[in-house]
Amino acid sequence: MPPPMPPLPPLTAQAELLVDRGVVPTQALSPAALRDAATALERTAPAGSLLVVHPRVLPPSALAGHLRRTATVRGGAVERSGFVVVDMRDVDDFAPVPGVDVPDADVYAVAAPDRGDAMANWSPEEAEPAIAARGASPLTLAEGIHWVLQSPDVLARNLCFMTIGSRLRRPDGTYDARTPAVWISNGTGRDGAERRGAPKVGWCWWRNRHTWLGFASAAGRHA
């Protein structure tokens, strides 16, 4: 059995981490506004919720580089920064799919994020209706990155996740087959050896299965 998910700190503490690391551009959202939003949400959102800054303020391309993970390389501990794969330069164009109702607020909370380990080795096509059937909502890519930022241990070897609440719609209305995910780089191929053990924002095909990828979801969103 996988170990239980590490608990998230209070929403106000999550806001302080974002401020301390300089994650949120102050010209788009001031530290005071972020703190005020977190304080208000802490009174109404369920305990254990995740604080999320809307991607119109903080897009995934800007957020990914703030991820941190301690990796073991040649027997030593090395801190690695997150990155987006080179063939996902359009990462910010992946938007919420119908039925994923992201609040129209600069800051909101995601209740009860779940990594979806039980659906490892399912395809996104198979996981989508299963998540909906239990009354949950798939995480968006921005939400998934926020989760790893606040709780780096959410990513573990062979226990990572997809974020099928975000997809890229083509001009003709059909969906791109790439489906976003967050996992750990092995430092091979175009990632480069210097990124071994780093948090990685990438994609997998809509109909493919991977034993090491679950499907992240949430019980709801609050603003």
ZITASUL-V600033 format. One record per residue. N is the residue number from 1. PHI is phi in whole degrees, 0 to 359 (NA if undefined). PSI is psi in whole degrees, -180 to 180 (none if undefined). NEAR is the number of other ideal C-beta (glycine too) atoms within 10 Angstrom. Layout:
n=N phi=PHI psi=PSI near=NEAR
n=N phi=PHI psi=PSI near=NEAR
This chain:
n=1 phi=NA psi=134 near=4
n=2 phi=297 psi=149 near=12
n=3 phi=295 psi=155 near=8
n=4 phi=297 psi=153 near=6
n=5 phi=296 psi=137 near=17
n=6 phi=297 psi=137 near=11
n=7 phi=292 psi=147 near=8
n=8 phi=278 psi=145 near=20
n=9 phi=289 psi=170 near=15
n=10 phi=304 psi=155 near=15
n=11 phi=302 psi=-37 near=27
n=12 phi=294 psi=-36 near=15
n=13 phi=291 psi=-36 near=13
n=14 phi=296 psi=-40 near=24
n=15 phi=298 psi=-41 near=25
n=16 phi=296 psi=-38 near=16
n=17 phi=298 psi=-43 near=14
n=18 phi=297 psi=-39 near=24
n=19 phi=291 psi=-47 near=17
n=20 phi=299 psi=-36 near=9
n=21 phi=271 psi=-4 near=11
n=22 phi=66 psi=34 near=10
n=23 phi=288 psi=-41 near=17
n=24 phi=265 psi=127 near=23
n=25 phi=297 psi=122 near=12
n=26 phi=293 psi=-23 near=12
n=27 phi=288 psi=-19 near=6
n=28 phi=263 psi=-34 near=13
n=29 phi=206 psi=115 near=18
n=30 phi=288 psi=153 near=13
n=31 phi=304 psi=-38 near=15
n=32 phi=296 psi=-42 near=10
n=33 phi=294 psi=-38 near=15
n=34 phi=295 psi=-46 near=24
n=35 phi=297 psi=-42 near=17
n=36 phi=297 psi=-41 near=13
n=37 phi=295 psi=-42 near=22
n=38 phi=295 psi=-40 near=22
n=39 phi=297 psi=-44 near=13
n=40 phi=295 psi=-43 near=14
n=41 phi=293 psi=-32 near=22
n=42 phi=297 psi=-24 near=18
n=43 phi=278 psi=-19 near=7
n=44 phi=240 psi=-30 near=11
n=45 phi=279 psi=151 near=21
n=46 phi=298 psi=150 near=12
n=47 phi=303 psi=145 near=11
n=48 phi=85 psi=10 near=16
n=49 phi=283 psi=162 near=25
n=50 phi=255 psi=132 near=24
n=51 phi=276 psi=131 near=28
n=52 phi=229 psi=132 near=31
n=53 phi=266 psi=127 near=24
n=54 phi=306 psi=140 near=18
n=55 phi=297 psi=-16 near=23
n=56 phi=290 psi=-22 near=12
n=57 phi=265 psi=-40 near=16
n=58 phi=224 psi=88 near=23
n=59 phi=290 psi=158 near=18
n=60 phi=306 psi=-36 near=25
n=61 phi=299 psi=-34 near=17
n=62 phi=277 psi=-32 near=15
n=63 phi=285 psi=-37 near=26
n=64 phi=301 psi=-39 near=24
n=65 phi=294 psi=-13 near=14
n=66 phi=272 psi=-7 near=20
n=67 phi=293 psi=146 near=21
n=68 phi=225 psi=144 near=15
n=69 phi=209 psi=135 near=19
n=70 phi=272 psi=119 near=11
n=71 phi=248 psi=155 near=17
n=72 phi=260 psi=116 near=10
n=73 phi=233 psi=120 near=13
n=74 phi=52 psi=41 near=6
n=75 phi=82 psi=-2 near=5
n=76 phi=243 psi=155 near=7
n=77 phi=274 psi=129 near=9
n=78 phi=228 psi=134 near=14
n=79 phi=272 psi=128 near=10
n=80 phi=248 psi=143 near=21
n=81 phi=265 psi=152 near=13
n=82 phi=286 psi=163 near=23
n=83 phi=204 psi=163 near=18
n=84 phi=254 psi=137 near=21
n=85 phi=299 psi=153 near=18
n=86 phi=293 psi=-26 near=11
n=87 phi=264 psi=29 near=10
n=88 phi=226 psi=47 near=20
n=89 phi=292 psi=-16 near=10
n=90 phi=266 psi=24 near=11
n=91 phi=306 psi=-35 near=23
n=92 phi=285 psi=-8 near=18
n=93 phi=271 psi=-6 near=15
n=94 phi=283 psi=117 near=25
n=95 phi=243 psi=162 near=15
n=96 phi=302 psi=139 near=18
n=97 phi=278 psi=161 near=16
n=98 phi=305 psi=137 near=6
n=99 phi=95 psi=-15 near=10
n=100 phi=262 psi=102 near=18
n=101 phi=265 psi=91 near=10
n=102 phi=280 psi=127 near=21
n=103 phi=302 psi=146 near=14
n=104 phi=275 psi=67 near=9
n=105 phi=216 psi=146 near=16
n=106 phi=296 psi=-29 near=18
n=107 phi=224 psi=133 near=25
n=108 phi=214 psi=175 near=21
n=109 phi=239 psi=144 near=26
n=110 phi=249 psi=122 near=28
n=111 phi=273 psi=136 near=17
n=112 phi=52 psi=58 near=16
n=113 phi=298 psi=140 near=25
n=114 phi=226 psi=137 near=17
n=115 phi=283 psi=-20 near=24
n=116 phi=75 psi=36 near=22
n=117 phi=301 psi=-31 near=19
n=118 phi=295 psi=-17 near=12
n=119 phi=257 psi=13 near=21
n=120 phi=303 psi=141 near=21
n=121 phi=74 psi=16 near=11
n=122 phi=264 psi=159 near=18
n=123 phi=272 psi=158 near=20
n=124 phi=305 psi=-38 near=25
n=125 phi=300 psi=-36 near=14
n=126 phi=281 psi=-35 near=13
n=127 phi=286 psi=-35 near=24
n=128 phi=305 psi=-53 near=20
n=129 phi=292 psi=-29 near=8
n=130 phi=292 psi=-39 near=15
n=131 phi=295 psi=-44 near=21
n=132 phi=296 psi=-36 near=13
n=133 phi=296 psi=-28 near=8
n=134 phi=265 psi=10 near=8
n=135 phi=78 psi=18 near=9
n=136 phi=260 psi=176 near=19
n=137 phi=229 psi=131 near=22
n=138 phi=295 psi=143 near=27
n=139 phi=292 psi=147 near=33
n=140 phi=279 psi=167 near=28
n=141 phi=298 psi=-45 near=32
n=142 phi=301 psi=-42 near=28
n=143 phi=295 psi=-41 near=27
n=144 phi=297 psi=-40 near=31
n=145 phi=294 psi=-43 near=30
n=146 phi=303 psi=-40 near=27
n=147 phi=297 psi=-46 near=26
n=148 phi=293 psi=-34 near=25
n=149 phi=297 psi=-45 near=23
n=150 phi=284 psi=-28 near=20
n=151 phi=219 psi=79 near=17
n=152 phi=304 psi=-28 near=16
n=153 phi=288 psi=-4 near=12
n=154 phi=300 psi=-31 near=21
n=155 phi=269 psi=124 near=22
n=156 phi=221 psi=156 near=15
n=157 phi=305 psi=127 near=10
n=158 phi=68 psi=11 near=13
n=159 phi=220 psi=75 near=19
n=160 phi=238 psi=-169 near=24
n=161 phi=207 psi=158 near=28
n=162 phi=259 psi=158 near=31
n=163 phi=234 psi=78 near=27
n=164 phi=278 psi=6 near=28
n=165 phi=287 psi=-10 near=27
n=166 phi=242 psi=132 near=25
n=167 phi=215 psi=164 near=25
n=168 phi=255 psi=120 near=18
n=169 phi=268 psi=130 near=13
n=170 phi=284 psi=165 near=9
n=171 phi=303 psi=-28 near=5
n=172 phi=275 psi=3 near=5
n=173 phi=95 psi=-14 near=6
n=174 phi=277 psi=164 near=8
n=175 phi=267 psi=141 near=12
n=176 phi=298 psi=141 near=14
n=177 phi=284 psi=-13 near=15
n=178 phi=290 psi=137 near=18
n=179 phi=232 psi=125 near=28
n=180 phi=289 psi=152 near=28
n=181 phi=208 psi=163 near=25
n=182 phi=233 psi=123 near=26
n=183 phi=211 psi=-165 near=22
n=184 phi=249 psi=128 near=21
n=185 phi=288 psi=142 near=23
n=186 phi=270 psi=-1 near=14
n=187 phi=73 psi=21 near=17
n=188 phi=257 psi=169 near=10
n=189 phi=56 psi=-138 near=9
n=190 phi=287 psi=-13 near=8
n=191 phi=298 psi=-43 near=17
n=192 phi=92 psi=143 near=13
n=193 phi=300 psi=-29 near=10
n=194 phi=291 psi=-9 near=12
n=195 phi=253 psi=10 near=20
n=196 phi=301 psi=126 near=18
n=197 phi=88 psi=1 near=20
n=198 phi=277 psi=151 near=23
n=199 phi=293 psi=134 near=27
n=200 phi=232 psi=129 near=24
n=201 phi=260 psi=117 near=25
n=202 phi=215 psi=-150 near=20
n=203 phi=207 psi=160 near=21
n=204 phi=223 psi=164 near=19
n=205 phi=286 psi=149 near=13
n=206 phi=302 psi=-34 near=16
n=207 phi=254 psi=7 near=11
n=208 phi=269 psi=153 near=12
n=209 phi=247 psi=147 near=16
n=210 phi=219 psi=127 near=18
n=211 phi=296 psi=-22 near=7
n=212 phi=256 psi=8 near=16
n=213 phi=238 psi=119 near=28
n=214 phi=270 psi=-166 near=22
n=215 phi=229 psi=107 near=29
n=216 phi=289 psi=140 near=32
n=217 phi=215 psi=176 near=27
n=218 phi=216 psi=159 near=24
n=219 phi=281 psi=-22 near=17
n=220 phi=169 psi=179 near=15
n=221 phi=231 psi=146 near=22
n=222 phi=225 psi=137 near=16
n=223 phi=226 psi=none near=17
